[in-house]
Amino acid sequence: MRRKASLVLLALAVFFAALSPLLRWYAFPRLAKVPAGRYQAVVAEAKDATLVDYATLEPKKVPKVTVIQTLKGNVEQARKVKKETGRDAVVWDTLTYIAGPDGKMVSRIPERYVFDGHTQQPVHAGGEHVDGTPVRRGGIAYKWPFLVEKRDYRYFDMQTRTSAPIHYKGTRTFRGLEVYYFEQTVPWTKVPLPRTLPLGISPDTVRQLGLENWYTTTRMFWVEPTTGAPVNAEELHHTQMRWTGHPEKKPITAFAGHVKMRPDYADDTVALVKSQRQLVLLLTTYLPRGFPALAAVLLALSVALEARSRRPAPGGTRNPRRDRRAFAGERAQDGGKPEAPGPWQGHADQGGSP
């Protein structure tokens, strides 16, 4: 019985030892993915900002500008991308909507972002665009990959339609979470105007007035390193309309402000990331590290049981079952027939006398 138990323990030890690398290097890349049908909305605000009045083309101070960013997973388009490319891609249709202090639209920019759900690397299929203009993204956007490293990444800028390094600046703490802080500064760059503007104004109208759009920003992200999810984001944003061919004319500030994620949305994001973080750690740390330790314990128990099963009984006590097996072996060597008893042996065995 002990020998059977030791073999079972040995088999379990081998199983758990083999399962550890499989979880980390096979299951994790296939299970840890951004859901294809994810929906998310984030609201940020810039208080005491500057905003242009398109009716007069004059900048003015306003108490608040609201930036609403919605993200919706396009499951049907993701299926088409997989059929065309053979890759499990995620397709996000996003909308960046900017509203003035009265709640009316200042601009809206739709996007389509197609990427690998595990690595976050772009997949160039499925009609990726910014504001209706086809783009070919490089680097990441919105989310970092799982298990973020302490290094620079390339980050895609929606306004310039280009990618540039976003720099790792150190480890910080945000609402009880250890996070990596990243920062990127985009220098003054001429960028397209949004296609949708208030009062029926179009980019062509602005160009006919002899104006063009310039933009700079410093963006900051606090990223939870296990999930790669930003739990906080801020941006020092500045957009100007500059006079074409007239550098002496004063630029018109279209928007300037320090955009910060609203505190209630930051709280919800932290709570969601904390729950997802445990699932990722389960596949990358807890089980891959725990299973080898469990395998070592099971192996030690197996060896101990095997040793006990081979140890002779204490005090020289004979094992009846072993004696019977030995006697059976002797009978087999003698032809299997026991020696005939003497004439008085049967009576002596019964306690009689001659």
N, C-alpha and C positions, 0 to 999 in steps of 0.2 A: 504493500500500500504506500509506504514511504517513497519507494522508487517511482511509482506512478506519479505521485504528487511532485517529486523533484523534476520529472520530465515535463509536467504541465507548467511548472514555474519557469523552467528553462525556455520553453516555447514562448511564454509571455514576455520574458526578458528580451528575447530576440525580436519579438513583434514591436515592443515599445522602442527599442533601440533603432529599428529601421523606420518607424513612424516619425521620429523626430525630424530628420532632414527632409522627409517627404512633406511634412506640414509647412516647413519654412520655405522650401525652394520649389515645391510643386503646387501645393494647395493654396498658399498665400497669394501668388500672382493671379490665380484663377478665381479666388473668392473675394479678395479685397479690391472692389471696383466701385466706381461711382455709379449709382443706379441710373439706368437709361431713362426712366420716367420721372426723375427728380424735379420738384418745383420749389423755388425759393424766392423770397422777396426781401430786399434789404433797403432800409431808408437811412439816408445820411442828410446832414444839415450843415449849412454854412451860415453862421450868425454874423450880423453886422457886415454884410458883404456889399460888393459893388456890382450893379447890374445895369446894362444898357436899356434905355427906353427906346424901342424901335420906332416909335411914332416921331420922336425928335432926334434920334441918334445921339442922345446925351446920356452919359453915365450918371447914376444916382445911387446913393446909399440906401440900402434896404435892411430891415431887421432880420430877414431870414430868406435863404434860398434852399429849397428842398430837392434832393436828388434821390429818385426812386429807381432802383435797379431790380428788375424781375428776370428770373431765369426759369425756363421751362424745357424739360427734356422732350425731344421729338422722337418718340419711339418708332413711329412708322418710317421716318427718314433714316434712323439708325439701322433698321432692317434692310433698307435699300443699300446703304453703304456696305453692310456685311455681305450682301449678295454680290455687290460689284467688286469688292476688294478682298473678301474673305476674312476681314478683321472685325473684332467686336469693338465697334466704335460707339461713342456717346455723342449725340447731337444736341447742342443747347441753342435754343432760340432765345436771345436776350433782348431787353429793351432798357435803355437808359433815358429816363424821363426827368427833365429839369423843370421845376415849377417856381414861380415867383412868390412873393409874400401873400399875394391875393389868391394863390392856388392855380393861377392860369399858367398854361404851358409857355416855357421859354424855348425849349428845343426837345426833340426826341430823336434818338439814334437806335435803330434796330441792328442786331448782329446775328450771325450764325457761326457757331464755333464747333468744330468737329475734332474730336480727340480720342486717344486711347484711354479707356476708363481706369486703367491701373497706373500707367506711366505718366499720364497727362500730356504726352507728346501729340502734336497735331497730326491729324489724318487728312490728307488733302483730297477730299471727296465730299459729296453731299451739298455742294453749293455754298461753301463758306464765303461770307461777305461781311462788310461793315457799311451800314447805311445804303445797302443796295449795290455797292461797288465790290466786285469780286476781289478777294485777297488770298494770299498764300501765307498763312501764319508761320512764324518760326518761334520756338520757345513756348513757354507756358502762358496761361492767362487764367485769372480768377482763382485757381487752386494750384498748390504745389503738389508734387508726387508724394506718395506714402513714404514714410521714413526719410524726412528731409535731412539733407546733409548741411554741415556748416560751411557753405561755399556760395559763390555767386551763381545765379541762374540767368537765363535769357528770358525776358518778359516782354510780351506783345503790348504795344501801345495802340489803343483804338483810334486816337486822333491822328497820329502820324502814319498809321498803318505799317509800322516797322517794329523790329525787336531790338532791344538793347539790354545790357547787363543790369540786373537788379542785385544790389550788393548786400551780403550778409554783414550785419553790424553788431552781432552779439546776442547773448541769451538774456532774456528778461522774464519778469513775472507779470501776468495779466489776469486779474481776478482769480487768483489761486492756481493758475496753470503756468507751467514753464513753457515759454514760447521763444522762437527765434525771430529777431527783428531784422527786416529787410527794408532797404531804401533805394529809390531810383529817382534821378533828376533828369528830366527831358529838357534840353536847352530850347531856346526860342526857335520855333520851326513853323514854316508856313504850312497850314493844314486846310483841308476842304471845309467849307461851311456845312452845317447840318442841312439836309434837304428840306426838313420841316421846321419852319420858324413861325413866330406869331404874326398876326395881322396880314396873313397871306403873303408875307415877304418870302422871296426865293433867293437862292444863291446868285442867280443871274441878276436880280434886282440890285444886290449889294455890289456885284462886280461892275454894273453899269454906273454906279455912283463913284467908281474909282477906288473901291476899298477891297482889301484882301484880309484873310483871317490868319492870325499868328497866335501861337500857343506855347506855354511852358508850364511845367508842373513838377513838384516833388511829391512822390507817392510813398507812403509808409505802410507796411504790413506787419502785423504781429501774427506769426504762423505757428500753430501747434504742430510740432515736428513728427509725431507719430502718424497722424491722419493727413497732414499736409493742408489742413483747412485754415484759412485766415480767420482769427477770432476778433480781429479789430483792423480797421483800415482808416487812414486819413490821407488827405491830399491838399497841398498848397497849390491852388489852381489859379492861373492867370491867362485870360484870353483877350487879345486886342484886335481891333480892326484898323489896319494901317492904310494910309493913302498910297496908292500905286504911283510910283515915280515922284513922290513928294515927301522925302524924308524930313523936310523942315516942318511939316504939319504934325500937330500933336496927335498921336494915336488915340482911338476911342476905346476905352476899357469896356469890353463886352461882358466880362464876368471876372471877378476876383474875390477869392475868399478861402478860408480854411475849412474844408469839408471834413466832417467827422461823423462816424457811424452813431446813430441815435442810441442812447444807453439801453433802452428796452430790447432793441434788436441785438445788441452786443451780449446781453444776458441770455437771450434765447440761443444765440450761436454757441456760446460757451457751454450751455447745458447740453446741446445736441452733440457737440464735439467730445465732451467728457464721456458720453455713453458709447459713441463710436470708437473712441480711443481704446476702451477695454476690449472690444472685439478684435481690433488689430493687434493689440498686445497678446491676446490669447493665441493668435496664429504665429506671431513672430518671436515671442519671448517666453510666456508662461508655459505653454505646452512643449515647444522645442527644447527648453531647458529642463523642464520637469520630467519629461519622459526618460532621458538618459539616467537621471538619478533613480527613478522608479525601476528601470531595467537593472541597474546595479544592485538594488535591494533584492529584487526577485532572483537575480543570479546568485547572490550570497545565500539566500534561503534554499535555493535548489542544491547548491554544493553542500550545505550543511545537512540537508535531508539525505542526500546520496551517501555522505560519509557515515551517518548514523545507521543507514540500512546495511552497510558493509561491516560495521563494528561487531565483534563477538559479544555474546551476552556476558554481563559482569559476573565475577566470582566463579567462572568455569562452569556455570550451569549449562547443562546440555539442552539443546533445542530439540524437542520431540519431533517436530516436523522435519528438521534436517536429518535426524537419526533415521526416520522412516525412509527418506529419500536415499540415504546411504545403504540401508538394509535392502532396499529394492534393487540397488545397483549390484550388491553382492549376489542376490538371488539370480539376477540376470546372468552373472558370470558363471554360476553353478548349474546352469540349465534351467533355472526357475523352479527346482524341486527341493523342498526342505528335507533335512536329514530325518529319517524315521526314528521315532522314540523307542527307548528300551522297554522291556516288558513291565517294569515297575514305574516307569517315568510318569505315565499318566496319573497313577495313584498318588505319587509323591507331589505332583503339581497340585493335587486337590487336597493336600494336607493329610493323606493316609499314611500308614506304616507298613513295612514289608511283612 
